[in-house]
Amino acid sequence: MENIKPEENIGTSENKIEVSNIATINEKLAKGEGLNESDKHFLLYATSVEGLTYPENFDGDILLYKVTSAKGLTLPKTMSGHLHLSAITSAEGLVLPRSVGGSLHLDSITSPQGLVLPEKVGGSLGLSGLISAEGLIIPENVRAVWLESLVSAKGIIFPERTGGNVDIFSMPSEEAKKLQEKYINIKFYLGR
């Protein structure tokens, strides 16, 4: 046990001690094996996942709540579940899947610079930290969109319609009105 590194998580499974780290998780993912509770717990609390590689098609959720950088992270091209990268602060090095079956949360990104969103997001799209949206293209297939901190609609491109509300709480009312006039098939939610 003295050889366990701080970046590893110790868990038990079927009465044996298991050590989770990026290397063991990569091995399981490459073999198509499911991740155990120790692996999931490790990923929930990891602040860096450099070298983590998901298979091209992934059936499940990817919940990396505390990871602050996409450096060295290889995400799948398509996935069936939710993708939570809530602490990532920049799109630098972030290559998102083409399709996310569940919700996508990128709540700490403040600028859309370099951010290319998936073509399809089956659930909600959380971009709560965005302050500006110049050049941001919202996917054609998305449910609700959370843009609570957005103060300007300049340069943002919405699809013809969304499956739910678009929350724009911080946007000045004159900007919000322009959006409502331009995108008449989208329900913009302005108040809390």
Residue pairs with C-beta under 8 A, 6 or more apart in sequence:
1 10
1 17
4 10
4 19
5 21
7 21
7 22
7 46
7 48
8 19
8 20
8 21
8 42
9 19
9 20
9 21
9 38
9 39
9 41
9 42
9 45
10 17
10 18
10 19
10 20
10 38
11 17
11 18
11 19
11 20
11 36
11 37
11 38
11 39
11 41
11 42
12 18
12 38
13 36
13 37
13 38
18 24
18 36
18 38
19 38
20 36
20 38
20 39
20 41
20 42
21 42
22 49
22 50
22 51
22 52
23 51
24 39
25 35
25 39
25 42
25 43
25 52
26 51
26 52
26 53
28 34
28 35
28 39
29 35
29 53
29 54
29 55
29 58
30 53
30 55
32 55
34 60
35 43
35 60
40 63
43 49
43 62
43 63
43 64
44 63
44 64
44 65
44 66
45 65
45 66
46 64
46 66
46 67
47 66
47 67
47 68
47 87
48 67
48 68
48 69
48 71
49 64
49 67
49 72
49 73
50 71
50 72
50 73
51 72
52 72
52 73
52 74
53 74
54 62
54 74
54 75
54 76
54 79
55 76
56 76
56 77
56 78
57 76
57 77
57 78
57 79
58 76
58 78
58 79
58 80
58 81
59 79
59 80
59 81
60 79
60 80
60 81
61 81
61 82
61 83
61 84
61 102
62 75
62 79
62 81
62 82
62 83
62 84
63 82
63 84
64 73
64 84
64 85
64 87
65 84
65 86
65 87
66 87
67 73
67 85
67 87
67 88
68 87
68 88
68 89
68 108
69 88
69 89
69 90
69 92
69 93
70 85
70 88
70 90
70 91
70 92
70 93
70 94
70 95
71 92
71 93
72 93
73 93
73 94
74 95
75 83
75 95
75 96
75 97
76 97
77 97
77 98
77 99
78 97
78 98
78 99
79 97
79 99
79 100
79 101
80 101
80 102
81 100
81 101
81 102
82 100
82 102
82 103
82 104
82 105
82 123
83 96
83 97
83 100
83 102
83 103
83 104
83 105
84 103
84 104
84 105
85 94
85 105
85 106
86 105
86 106
86 107
86 108
86 126
87 108
88 94
88 106
88 108
88 109
89 108
89 109
89 110
90 109
90 111
90 113
90 114
91 109
91 111
91 112
91 113
91 114
91 115
91 116
92 114
94 114
94 115
95 116
96 104
96 116
96 117
96 118
97 118
98 118
98 119
98 120
99 118
99 119
99 120
99 122
100 118
100 120
100 121
100 122
100 123
101 122
101 123
102 122
102 123
103 121
103 122
103 123
103 124
103 125
103 126
103 143
104 117
104 118
104 121
104 123
104 124
104 125
104 126
105 126
106 115
106 126
106 127
106 129
107 126
107 127
107 128
107 129
107 146
108 129
109 115
109 127
109 129
109 130
110 129
110 130
110 131
110 132
110 149
111 130
111 131
111 132
112 130
112 132
112 133
112 134
112 135
112 136
113 135
115 136
117 125
117 136
117 137
117 138
117 139
118 139
119 139
119 140
119 141
120 139
120 140
120 141
120 142
121 139
121 141
121 142
121 143
122 141
122 143
123 143
124 142
124 143
124 144
124 145
124 146
124 164
125 138
125 139
125 142
125 143
125 144
125 145
125 146
126 146
127 136
127 145
127 146
127 147
127 150
128 146
128 147
128 148
128 149
129 149
130 136
130 147
130 149
130 150
131 149
131 150
131 151
132 150
132 151
132 152
132 154
132 155
133 147
133 150
133 152
133 153
133 154
133 155
133 156
134 154
134 155
134 156
135 155
136 155
136 156
136 157
137 157
138 145
138 156
138 157
138 158
138 159
138 162
139 159
140 159
140 160
141 159
142 159
142 162
142 163
143 162
143 163
143 164
144 162
144 163
144 164
144 165
144 166
144 167
145 162
145 164
145 165
145 166
145 167
146 167
147 166
147 167
147 168
147 171
148 167
148 168
148 169
148 170
149 169
149 170
150 156
150 168
150 170
150 171
151 170
151 171
151 172
151 175
152 171
152 175
153 168
153 171
153 175
153 176
153 178
153 179
158 166
158 179
158 183
158 186
160 183
160 185
161 185
161 186
162 186
162 187
164 187
165 187
165 188
165 189
166 186
166 187
166 188
166 189
167 189
168 176
168 179
168 188
168 189
168 190
169 189
169 190
169 191
169 192
171 179
171 190
173 190
176 188
176 190
179 186
179 188
180 186
180 188
